[in-house]
């Protein structure tokens, strides 16, 4: 996931905290969770 434009005034840790405060945690993102479920369902049908 791109983090361009976040934490421009600090190190990697600051960038990550800035990103999380704006976008939330990747693992808890509703879109990401649904996309992973959909991907798994597609995998099941292609095996």
N, C-alpha and C positions, 0 to 999 in steps of 0.2 A: 504494500500500500504506500503510495507516495506521500511524503511528508514535506513537500516543498512549500515554503512560506511559513512554516511553523518554527518557533524558537530561534528566530534570526539573531536574537541578542544573546545567545548562550551556547553552551556545549550540547552534545548529543542528549544528555539527560534532560536538560531544559527543553529541548525540542520535543522529546517524547512526552514530557509532562504537559507541554503546551498543546500538543496534538490530542492527547487523551482528554484534556479539559474541554476541547472544542468538539471532537468527534466521538469521544467515548472509547471504551476498550474494544479492540478488534474482536476478541473472543466473545464479547457480549452483544455485538452488533446484530440486530435483528436480520438485516439483509444478508450478512455473512452466514448466519446460522441457517437461514432458508436456502441459500445457495449451496451450502455444504450438503444439506438434506437432499436437494434436487440432484446434485452431482452423484450422491450415493445411490439414489434410486435409478438413475441412468446406468450406472455401473452394474447394478444388479440385473438389469434387463439385457445387457450386452454380453454377459458371461455365459 
